[in-house]
Every structure is written in C-alpha cells, then in structure tokens.
Amino acid sequence: MSQALLEVKDLNVTFATRDGPVHAVKDLCFKLAPGEVLGIVGESGSGKTQAAMAVLGLMADNGRVSGSIRFEGSELVGLRESALREIRGDRIAMVFQDPMTSLNPYLTVGAQMGLVLREHRGLKGDAAKAECLRLLEAVHITDPVSRLTMYPHELSGGMRQRVMIATALLCQPALLIADEPTTALDVTVQAQILALMAELRESFGTAILLITHDLGVAAGTCDRLLVMKNGECQEQGPIDACFHNPKTEYARELLAAVPRLNEEVPVLRFGNSERVLQVNDLAVQYPVEQPGLFAKPKILRALDGVSLELRAGETLGVVGESGSGKSTLARAVLRLVRPTSGTVCLLGRELAQLPENEVRESRRDMQLVFQDPLAALDPRMTVGETIAEPLQVFEPSLSDADLTARVSEAMLQVGLDPEWRNRYPHQFSGGQCQRVGIARALILKPKLLVCDEAVSALDVTVQAQIVSLLLELQARLGLALIFISHDLAVVRRLSHRVLVMYLGKVMELADADELYRNPKHPYTRALMAAVPIPDPRLEKTRVKALAKGDVPSPLAPPGGCAFRTRCEYVIERCGAEEPPLVEVGTARVACWRVWEV
Amino acid sequence: MTDVTPRVAAEAAPTGPVGAPTGATSIPEAPRSLWSDAWLTLRQNRAAMTAAIVLGLLVVLVLLGPVVSTYDYAKPNWDEIAVPPSLTGGHLFGTDSLGRDLFTRTLMGGRLSLLIGIVSTLVSLVIGIAWGATAGFIGGRVDRVMMRIVDILYALPFMFLVILLMVLFGRNILLIFVAIGAINWLDMARIVRGQTLGLKQREFIEAARVSGVKPGRIILRHIVPNLLGVVVVYVTLTIPQVILVESFLSFLGLGVQEPMTSWGVMVSDGAMEMENAPWMLVFPAAFLAVTLFCFNYLGDGLRDALDPRDRSGR
C-alpha cells in the first residue's frame, strides 16, 4: 500500500458546554490513500461531521481537538490558523450540504471562483477566467461562459452544487471533503452529482472523504467505509465487506433498517372495504405576484387534474421530486387550501368548495402527520396538551380524567410512556416527536391519515420504526393512508398503490407491486434508476438511465408533456399535445410512447 | 377500548435529527402548566427575583410612605427652602425650592410614574396584541386594512394629539394615559403582527388547523404564548419610555400639574437646581433609575422563564 495521504490517529473532539464537556468524537483512527474514497456513515449526532471539521481545522470556539491528524506527512493538530488556511482550499477542499448557503449570494459565480484562484494560485484576469471555464466544463455545466456572470440564486440546486464542486477543485486539492453533498437535492439530481464525483475522481485523482447518512449513496461511491455511532468508530473496512459481511451489531442494524427497492410490498388485507376518499380532477392554482407595478400575477399550477380513490385499510404512496405538487395534493385533500376546481369526497361528503367552518366537522375524520416532527409541535405546550387538543375541540364535554385517560391510551398506542405527557417537545428525540404527532392525529380515530414526508427527516433506524408503527396502526385501525415521500424505497414498504407525480400532474398510477416490477412511464423509470441501492456490487454495476438536467420551474412548465425536457424517449408529439392518462393493464400512465418504451 | 399494547419506544432520548437536548430525566413529572413552570424557572433566576422584590418594596413604599409621612407633599414651607438632606434634621432627602419635603414628594411622584408606566403599557399591550395578532393571523385584505389604520394613526403628530385632547377635555391625568396608550399600541401591533406572520407559517399552527381548532382559539392558545418572549422584552422597554414621555409632557406643562408631581417632573426641576441643591436631582433620578433597572432585569427573567426550551439547561 502506498503512503497514506491522510492519517488520523486517536482523534478526540470535545465541546465545553454548560452541561459539561460533550465528547463528539472518541479515539477515531483511519487512513486515506491518495485517490481513495472513504465513506463515513452514521446517524445524526454520530460525530461524522465533527471529525471532518477537525481535519479542516474548523472548530467552534468551545471545541477542542486532540490526537493526531497527519496530512501529506505533516501534522495538522496544533497548527497555526494561518498555516491551516494555506492548506484549506489549496490541498484540502470542502463541499457542503446546502449549496445555496455556502455560496455568497452577492457574488457572481466567476467572482467567487476568482477569489480562490487569487488567494491560492495568484491567478488574475483572463488566466483566472480561463481556469474557471475549464473547471465549469469539467463539472458539465451547460453554457459555462454565461454562468460565470450569474448569481447563485439564478442557478438550480444541482447547478449550484456543481459550481461548489468546481470551486473546490480549482486548486487541484489532494483531498476533497464532501459533507452530505447530495442530501438537499432531488433524487434524479443526486444521481447526476454522484456520477460526476465518480468521474472527477478518475480524471483528477482526488481522494474523497464522503460523509453521508445514506448507505445507498455510500455503496455506489466509496472504496472503504467507516461506520460511526456516538462519536466512536463501529466498523471500518472495504465497502463490500461492510455491506455483505458486517461484523458489528450496529452495522447490521443500520443495514437492516435501510429501505430497499427490491423488498416485498405489503399485501392489501382489506378486499372490498368502505371507500373513504374519492378525488376527481382536482386542481390547485396559486397566483404568484410578479415584480413591477403593472405586471400580471403568474398562475402557478401546483396541482393539475389529479383523480384518485382510497379505501379503508389501503395505502396510496405519492412520490415525486420537489415542485411535483405532492404536498399541495395533501393540503387540497385536507382542505387546508381551497382547490381551484375538482371534487374531494370524504366518506360521501363533498368538501372541495365548502366554507372553512363547515369543513371543520369533517376534520375529525382526516388527519395529517408532518415532515418536521419538532416544528409540528407547539414548543410552549406539553405533549399531553398537544395530543389532547383535537379531543378538546370535538368532545368539549369530556372530563379532565377522561381526557387524561384518552391521551394515555393514545400515547401507549404509538409506543410512548404516558408518564411523559408533561414534558415539552424539545425534550424528545425526532422519532419520539413524530410519535407524538401520530398520537395527536389518531386520538380522534380518523378514517384518513395523510403523512406528508413523515419519515424523511428521521434517521434510518428511527425511520424503520415509524414505518412499522404506521403499518401496525393501519392493520389495527383500518386506516386509509396517503403516504407522501420523495423516497421511492420508503414508499414501497407501505404502499398498496403508488401515484407518481411531476410538476403537478399524474405521470403514473399503479399497484405498488406492478409499478416497482415494471415501471411504465419514463419518469418513473428515471426515478427508480436514480435511487441508490444499498448494495455495492449491484450499485457499481448498475447501468443507470438518468434523467437529464433539473426539474423545470413550476411557474413555466414545458407545454405538452411536462417531462419531455428531460425524457430520453421524447418525440415531436410530446411537445405538441399533452398525453392523457390511459389504462395499461392495471396501471394508468400518461405517456404517448407507453406502448413502445 | 382498543387492544393497547404497552410498548414503549426503544429510542434513546437524546438522539434524533433535530438535536433535542438532553435533560429530560431531570424534569419532575407532576402536572404543570406554562405559567407554573415559568414561575419555577423565574424563582431560580436571582437577578430577576431581586428585581421583583425591589419593585415590590418600591410599590409598598410609594403607597404607604406619603400616608405615614409627617410632611405634606403640597404645602410650601417658606422657612425651610432647599434644606440639604440630613438624618437628624427631619428631612431625609432635604427639601425643594419651595421648602416641601423631598422624601414625601419623591414617593408621591413615584405613585404617578409607576401608575402611568404600568397602566399605559398594559393598555397598549392588550390593544396591540389583539390588533396585531388578528391582522397577522387573518392576513390578506383584513390585514392590509388594519395595518393601514395603524399607519394613519402613526401619521398623527403626538403633540398635536395631546394638545387636541387637552383642548377638548381640559387638563386631566387620565388624558395622559389615553394619549400615551394611543401611541404606544401602534408599535406593539406592528411587532406582534410581524411575529404572527412568521408563526403562522410554522407547522404546528397548521397542525392545529388540521385538528379543527377555530381561529380565535389558535390565536389565544398557540400564537399569543409564542409571542410572549418578544412582547415581554418590548414591555420592559416601553415602561421606562412611557415614564420618560410623561416627564417630557409635564416639562412642557401638558402633564401633571403642581402641586401633584411625578419623577419626570422632579428630575427636570432638579436639573435646574443641580448646582446649588444636587439632592433635588439625585433622589428622584436614583428612584427612576432603580425602577428602570428592575423592570429590565425582571423582563429578561420573564422572557427566559416563558420559553420552555431554555429551561432544561439550568
């Protein structure tokens, strides 16, 4: 083995806090060879980001680093700030999670890249510009010349992350640290960025330290893997060994919790049950004010002609990328926004155009579980008060004792200790907060439960627990469930049928089993291809048919078929006419070439 | 009852992506409310408790002092003009330029200043929160109309309003309350509206709507408690401001009338006699300063106490 580029030995990071020292990283050791990709995976709070920050010498004021970090033969721990600064950006570069907040909104792309070049390589003017162009081309940015004069907000998320990577590579660093580089991106764009990183590693020979919570991402990109928990290294080794032959209990647990695309789908146990929800041709449009005194507001078609029905005990999965209208669908069904047209029929009652105070009667039958579990709870109310609130609204005559009994029952049902009802939300973990949210939603025994990205903000092990809780509750209570997620793999675990949306329109609606085995719409295929599979052998040999480019702005969607700008099967007709939803076997698909592709 | 299995979540408390702080175990499990919790936390805040005790003593002193004092606050005594303070001579704080006992007058002035400070602020607080929270929460056209009304009232010159009221109703201390309250609630309404607009976007408000909670109840149970932090800070800034505004009005001759007095009046009178009789400035100014300090510390303490997130750290 050649000499290590980076050698970390007994690294400890501690933070002095009011509650005493917090040990964020404990005795971490690892080596990284030149050109190698090491993945650090772990759940939130596992210390993976702090370990990387220590390598960069970026520590909060109350942080203390001890141990040894040798980079290219020289010791980084205890180095002066000025010496560190020369290494940072030059020999070690960093790509952050959110490209919008790590780019300066007041500088053009060219100016930001120019700063790095002047600082580290002394390049100015035309030479600097030429160098910027070379790198923007290397990261496959279309039309790089005009991008140089653009500001970050004028670029899409994927494009911004490409700019970040190009900036990081300006000085040809020996080591690139990427901290969750694709977490904030849509899954199709994530696949593009990961492909780009693999390509750049070949052409530039840069070693990469990839920090991620997503084992699928790690499987496809890394040579070796380091699993962290509570600041300690749990397992370290070649990627194949870690995935196929994990040695520690924790690594096994983590792997088991990851949702997979090739899992069994749940069986629909309720054959011909009561129809809970019937939605016909639902559309929601928002006027978007334009700058300028006389500018007409633009119409944003957030949801366009969606029809579906749902029976008791059935789960409908809704998937799509950002801007696909899946959250708007949830809010229109629950009458949190008033639909522009179409009907929403809940248990035989038509809700779409009712005034708010009449909708309220139906609220006890339909409930929502939110994405961010902590934000969905009032920070100034105890969880007991929060869970009791719907009950107080609909059954105001309940005595205090009955109320407490019902709250305790609801808390037990979701696996929370009723003794905790006097605690505040911030005292709970994310998973526990989500259980509180579910308890609140279920206390009125609703018929329809809508989960809007309900597990997306949670760690994989917690995610798996919440998913099985939902499955169990559904089986016991016969709930009709709408489960919205951007993650196809999670949706698979729960759904009997799946609705695929893109820019407010339905692309495909099919039985889950059929959809995952035989996706018919090109967009569904592109989505499936983009989902990273947590299996390094499969993931590295998989041929991916990726969607090109980014999701267009919902304010100016392409005419005809919405997906045509990114579709590999596009023909002339796609631009001229919008394809209707047609029945193909048991599925319904909106594509002109559904019979051919 | 449904089949309930007592199976408690296996996750460890301090994990989770939202970085929930630890400390859950140290919290007692007795039934609690926002207010009883706030009181518990406030009691542990030494600065705030000291401030509250000092304020309490001040109020008692101000109420009882003039009653038990042997001197009259209003009657001039031509034999004892500008007597310096002494422990033995009878005039603890000395006398003013009309020979009136300064101790009695300082306490009388305190009655008025504290009353104006607290009452005007409470008035502006109630109107401001109700107006701002309603405008912000309902939004749209209602919000625009309500906020334009605020803008129009802002445009009225304050002095003009005071003089107008004086002309219409004659000089009256009540009018000062009205005038100050009428101006101050505008600021409060704006601040509260801005905060409400932000809160309205939060998911827990949407969660309340999904639960069928009516708008009025959402404002009272969810919006207002979450506004308290900002409001309390603003109140601690407003009380001193109101006390100063009153002294300014009195200085112009629009406020309280002799022989009635307030700290503001006494400070401005004392300032003129600063060189010959500094005690005439020092005593009322010291009382005013101590009061303002106390309100500030108490406000800080209240803000922390009303935020459950800050509690676990202590």
HADDOCK unambig.tbl for C-alpha pairs under 7 A between the chains (distance, minus, plus):
assign (segid A and resid 44 and name CA) (segid B and resid 16 and name CA) 6.39 0.50 0.50
assign (segid A and resid 44 and name CA) (segid B and resid 17 and name CA) 5.34 0.50 0.50
assign (segid A and resid 45 and name CA) (segid B and resid 15 and name CA) 6.80 0.50 0.50
assign (segid A and resid 360 and name CA) (segid B and resid 212 and name CA) 5.30 0.50 0.50
assign (segid A and resid 363 and name CA) (segid B and resid 210 and name CA) 6.41 0.50 0.50
assign (segid A and resid 363 and name CA) (segid B and resid 211 and name CA) 6.32 0.50 0.50
assign (segid A and resid 363 and name CA) (segid B and resid 212 and name CA) 5.66 0.50 0.50
assign (segid A and resid 364 and name CA) (segid B and resid 211 and name CA) 6.99 0.50 0.50
assign (segid A and resid 367 and name CA) (segid B and resid 210 and name CA) 6.28 0.50 0.50
assign (segid A and resid 368 and name CA) (segid B and resid 210 and name CA) 6.81 0.50 0.50
assign (segid A and resid 375 and name CA) (segid B and resid 202 and name CA) 6.74 0.50 0.50
assign (segid A and resid 375 and name CA) (segid B and resid 203 and name CA) 5.68 0.50 0.50
assign (segid A and resid 375 and name CA) (segid B and resid 204 and name CA) 6.13 0.50 0.50
assign (segid A and resid 376 and name CA) (segid B and resid 203 and name CA) 4.56 0.50 0.50
assign (segid A and resid 376 and name CA) (segid B and resid 204 and name CA) 3.96 0.50 0.50
assign (segid A and resid 376 and name CA) (segid B and resid 207 and name CA) 6.38 0.50 0.50
assign (segid A and resid 377 and name CA) (segid B and resid 204 and name CA) 4.95 0.50 0.50
assign (segid A and resid 378 and name CA) (segid B and resid 204 and name CA) 5.49 0.50 0.50
assign (segid A and resid 378 and name CA) (segid B and resid 222 and name CA) 6.88 0.50 0.50
assign (segid A and resid 380 and name CA) (segid B and resid 34 and name CA) 6.92 0.50 0.50
assign (segid A and resid 380 and name CA) (segid B and resid 225 and name CA) 6.94 0.50 0.50
assign (segid A and resid 380 and name CA) (segid B and resid 226 and name CA) 6.82 0.50 0.50
assign (segid A and resid 380 and name CA) (segid B and resid 307 and name CA) 6.99 0.50 0.50
assign (segid A and resid 380 and name CA) (segid B and resid 308 and name CA) 6.15 0.50 0.50
assign (segid A and resid 390 and name CA) (segid B and resid 211 and name CA) 4.99 0.50 0.50
assign (segid A and resid 390 and name CA) (segid B and resid 212 and name CA) 6.73 0.50 0.50
assign (segid A and resid 393 and name CA) (segid B and resid 212 and name CA) 6.76 0.50 0.50
assign (segid A and resid 393 and name CA) (segid B and resid 213 and name CA) 6.19 0.50 0.50
assign (segid A and resid 412 and name CA) (segid B and resid 4 and name CA) 6.79 0.50 0.50
assign (segid A and resid 412 and name CA) (segid B and resid 5 and name CA) 6.91 0.50 0.50
assign (segid A and resid 412 and name CA) (segid B and resid 6 and name CA) 5.49 0.50 0.50
assign (segid A and resid 412 and name CA) (segid B and resid 7 and name CA) 6.77 0.50 0.50
assign (segid A and resid 413 and name CA) (segid B and resid 4 and name CA) 5.87 0.50 0.50
assign (segid A and resid 413 and name CA) (segid B and resid 5 and name CA) 6.78 0.50 0.50
assign (segid A and resid 415 and name CA) (segid B and resid 6 and name CA) 6.85 0.50 0.50
assign (segid A and resid 415 and name CA) (segid B and resid 7 and name CA) 5.06 0.50 0.50
assign (segid A and resid 415 and name CA) (segid B and resid 8 and name CA) 4.26 0.50 0.50
assign (segid A and resid 415 and name CA) (segid B and resid 9 and name CA) 4.92 0.50 0.50
assign (segid A and resid 416 and name CA) (segid B and resid 8 and name CA) 5.04 0.50 0.50
assign (segid A and resid 416 and name CA) (segid B and resid 9 and name CA) 5.76 0.50 0.50
assign (segid A and resid 417 and name CA) (segid B and resid 8 and name CA) 5.76 0.50 0.50
assign (segid A and resid 419 and name CA) (segid B and resid 29 and name CA) 6.97 0.50 0.50
assign (segid A and resid 422 and name CA) (segid B and resid 29 and name CA) 6.21 0.50 0.50
assign (segid A and resid 422 and name CA) (segid B and resid 31 and name CA) 5.98 0.50 0.50
assign (segid A and resid 422 and name CA) (segid B and resid 32 and name CA) 6.55 0.50 0.50
assign (segid A and resid 426 and name CA) (segid B and resid 20 and name CA) 5.42 0.50 0.50
assign (segid A and resid 426 and name CA) (segid B and resid 21 and name CA) 6.87 0.50 0.50
assign (segid A and resid 426 and name CA) (segid B and resid 309 and name CA) 6.39 0.50 0.50
assign (segid A and resid 427 and name CA) (segid B and resid 20 and name CA) 5.90 0.50 0.50
assign (segid A and resid 427 and name CA) (segid B and resid 21 and name CA) 6.22 0.50 0.50
assign (segid A and resid 427 and name CA) (segid B and resid 22 and name CA) 6.56 0.50 0.50
assign (segid A and resid 427 and name CA) (segid B and resid 24 and name CA) 5.34 0.50 0.50
assign (segid A and resid 428 and name CA) (segid B and resid 13 and name CA) 5.88 0.50 0.50
assign (segid A and resid 428 and name CA) (segid B and resid 20 and name CA) 5.99 0.50 0.50
assign (segid A and resid 429 and name CA) (segid B and resid 13 and name CA) 5.40 0.50 0.50
assign (segid A and resid 429 and name CA) (segid B and resid 14 and name CA) 5.73 0.50 0.50
assign (segid A and resid 429 and name CA) (segid B and resid 15 and name CA) 5.40 0.50 0.50
assign (segid A and resid 429 and name CA) (segid B and resid 16 and name CA) 4.69 0.50 0.50
assign (segid A and resid 429 and name CA) (segid B and resid 20 and name CA) 5.50 0.50 0.50
assign (segid A and resid 430 and name CA) (segid B and resid 16 and name CA) 4.42 0.50 0.50
assign (segid A and resid 430 and name CA) (segid B and resid 17 and name CA) 5.86 0.50 0.50
assign (segid A and resid 430 and name CA) (segid B and resid 18 and name CA) 5.80 0.50 0.50
assign (segid A and resid 431 and name CA) (segid B and resid 16 and name CA) 6.39 0.50 0.50
assign (segid A and resid 457 and name CA) (segid B and resid 17 and name CA) 6.86 0.50 0.50
assign (segid A and resid 458 and name CA) (segid B and resid 16 and name CA) 6.86 0.50 0.50
assign (segid A and resid 458 and name CA) (segid B and resid 17 and name CA) 6.08 0.50 0.50
assign (segid A and resid 459 and name CA) (segid B and resid 16 and name CA) 6.89 0.50 0.50
assign (segid A and resid 459 and name CA) (segid B and resid 17 and name CA) 6.73 0.50 0.50
